[in-house]
Amino acid sequence: MDSWPNEKIASVALQYIRKHCMNEAEWQYTRLGSLHQELSCLAEFGAEELPVVSCFVHPACWYVLTSRRTFGINSTPFEVSPLDVERWDWGDFKHRGRSELEEVCIVLKDGNTITAIYEAGPASMAPIYYDRFWHFKYPVLDKLVVQPRKTDRR
């Protein structure tokens, strides 16, 4: 039996992220609570692991942020536990409200870095608040109330 609280993490993270997002129907590459159709054969999940945010640009440029880890490909594959991340450097995530691609630098606690491409503009709030969830909400997860998880049905 898996003791990692995947369902609670996904539920609380999605609730937290959705409070800060807007114009979700207009996002081109990013999905909240589900995978892009293109990722269904590329992304492999562990037992009970749930998607929180996914972004698919093309087969060599995508990521999935889950209830357990961050993984994807930005020319080369990457995978890391959110608990091993020191900080995310988002660059110009606003892009004056336009949906464009931007690079994030994920700085790990061991000093290594990972880069990934994300959708800037309104969709950038999804991965940004995923990051914030792990810093602010995860440490008090046992005190938070779980609401039923909603998934994107696009």
C-alpha positions as CSV (number, residue, x, y, z in Angstrom):
1,M,0.0,0.0,0.0
2,D,1.3,3.4,-1.0
3,S,1.4,5.8,2.0
4,W,2.2,8.9,0.0
5,P,-0.9,11.2,0.0
6,N,-1.3,11.5,-3.8
7,E,-5.1,12.2,-3.8
8,K,-4.8,14.8,-1.1
9,I,-1.8,16.5,-2.7
10,A,-3.6,16.7,-6.1
11,S,-6.9,17.9,-4.6
12,V,-5.3,20.6,-2.5
13,A,-2.8,21.7,-5.2
14,L,-5.6,22.0,-7.8
15,Q,-7.8,23.9,-5.5
16,Y,-5.0,26.3,-4.7
17,I,-3.9,26.7,-8.3
18,R,-7.4,27.2,-9.7
19,K,-7.9,30.2,-7.2
20,H,-5.1,32.0,-9.0
21,C,-5.8,31.1,-12.7
22,M,-7.8,32.8,-15.3
23,N,-8.7,32.3,-19.0
24,E,-8.0,28.5,-18.8
25,A,-10.0,27.8,-21.9
26,E,-7.5,30.0,-23.9
27,W,-4.4,28.1,-22.8
28,Q,-2.6,26.6,-25.8
29,Y,-0.2,24.1,-24.3
30,T,-1.0,23.8,-20.6
31,R,-3.6,21.6,-18.9
32,L,-4.7,21.6,-15.3
33,G,-5.7,18.3,-13.6
34,S,-5.2,16.3,-16.7
35,L,-2.8,15.3,-19.5
36,H,-2.7,16.6,-23.0
37,Q,-3.8,13.8,-25.4
38,E,-0.3,13.9,-26.9
39,L,1.2,13.0,-23.5
40,S,-0.9,9.9,-22.9
41,C,1.6,7.7,-24.6
42,L,4.7,9.7,-23.5
43,A,4.2,10.2,-19.7
44,E,4.4,7.2,-17.4
45,F,2.9,7.4,-13.9
46,G,3.7,5.5,-10.7
47,A,1.0,3.8,-8.7
48,E,-1.6,6.3,-7.5
49,E,0.4,9.2,-8.9
50,L,-1.9,12.0,-10.3
51,P,-1.4,14.8,-12.8
52,V,-1.7,18.3,-11.5
53,V,-0.3,20.4,-14.4
54,S,0.9,19.3,-17.8
55,C,2.3,21.2,-20.8
56,F,3.0,19.8,-24.3
57,V,4.7,21.9,-26.9
58,H,6.1,19.0,-29.1
59,P,7.5,15.5,-28.4
60,A,10.9,16.9,-27.4
61,C,9.5,19.7,-25.2
62,W,6.9,18.9,-22.5
63,Y,6.5,18.5,-18.7
64,V,4.2,17.0,-16.2
65,L,3.8,18.2,-12.6
66,T,2.3,15.5,-10.5
67,S,1.3,14.6,-7.0
68,R,4.7,13.2,-6.5
69,R,7.3,14.5,-9.0
70,T,8.2,16.9,-11.9
71,F,9.3,15.2,-15.1
72,G,9.5,15.7,-18.8
73,I,11.8,16.5,-21.7
74,N,13.5,19.7,-22.7
75,S,15.8,18.2,-25.4
76,T,16.9,15.7,-22.7
77,P,14.7,13.9,-20.1
78,F,14.5,15.2,-16.5
79,E,12.8,14.0,-13.3
80,V,12.9,15.4,-9.8
81,S,10.9,15.3,-6.6
82,P,9.3,18.7,-5.8
83,L,10.8,18.3,-2.3
84,D,14.3,18.5,-3.9
85,V,13.6,21.9,-5.5
86,E,15.2,25.0,-3.9
87,R,13.5,27.5,-6.3
88,W,12.1,28.0,-9.7
89,D,13.4,31.0,-11.7
90,W,10.5,31.9,-14.0
91,G,11.9,34.6,-16.2
92,D,9.3,36.8,-18.0
93,F,6.2,34.8,-17.1
94,K,3.7,37.6,-17.8
95,H,4.6,38.4,-21.5
96,R,2.0,41.2,-21.3
97,G,-0.8,38.7,-21.1
98,R,0.2,36.9,-24.4
99,S,0.5,33.2,-24.5
100,E,4.2,32.6,-25.5
101,L,6.9,30.1,-24.5
102,E,9.4,30.9,-21.8
103,E,12.2,29.0,-20.1
104,V,12.1,28.2,-16.3
105,C,15.3,27.3,-14.5
106,I,14.6,24.8,-11.7
107,V,17.4,25.1,-9.0
108,L,17.7,21.9,-6.9
109,K,18.8,21.8,-3.3
110,D,22.0,20.1,-4.4
111,G,22.9,23.0,-6.6
112,N,22.1,21.3,-10.0
113,T,19.7,22.9,-12.4
114,I,17.1,21.8,-14.8
115,T,15.5,23.9,-17.5
116,A,12.0,23.4,-19.0
117,I,9.8,25.3,-21.3
118,Y,6.4,26.6,-20.1
119,E,3.6,28.6,-21.5
120,A,3.9,32.2,-20.3
121,G,0.9,34.6,-20.0
122,P,-2.2,33.5,-18.0
123,A,-1.2,29.8,-18.2
124,S,2.0,30.5,-16.3
125,M,0.0,30.7,-13.1
126,A,-0.5,26.9,-13.1
127,P,3.1,25.9,-12.8
128,I,4.0,28.9,-10.6
129,Y,1.3,28.0,-8.1
130,Y,2.3,24.3,-8.3
131,D,5.7,25.5,-7.1
132,R,4.1,27.7,-4.4
133,F,2.0,24.8,-3.2
134,W,5.1,22.7,-2.4
135,H,6.6,25.6,-0.4
136,F,3.5,26.9,1.4
137,K,0.8,24.3,1.4
138,Y,2.6,21.0,1.5
139,P,4.3,21.6,4.8
140,V,0.8,22.0,6.4
141,L,-1.0,19.4,4.3
142,D,-2.2,17.4,7.3
143,K,-4.1,20.5,8.5
144,L,-5.8,21.2,5.2
145,V,-9.3,20.2,4.2
146,V,-9.7,18.1,1.0
147,Q,-12.3,19.0,-1.5
148,P,-13.3,16.7,-4.4
149,R,-10.8,16.9,-7.2
150,K,-12.0,18.4,-10.5
151,T,-10.3,17.4,-13.7
152,D,-10.1,19.2,-17.0
153,R,-12.4,17.5,-19.5
154,R,-10.9,19.2,-22.6
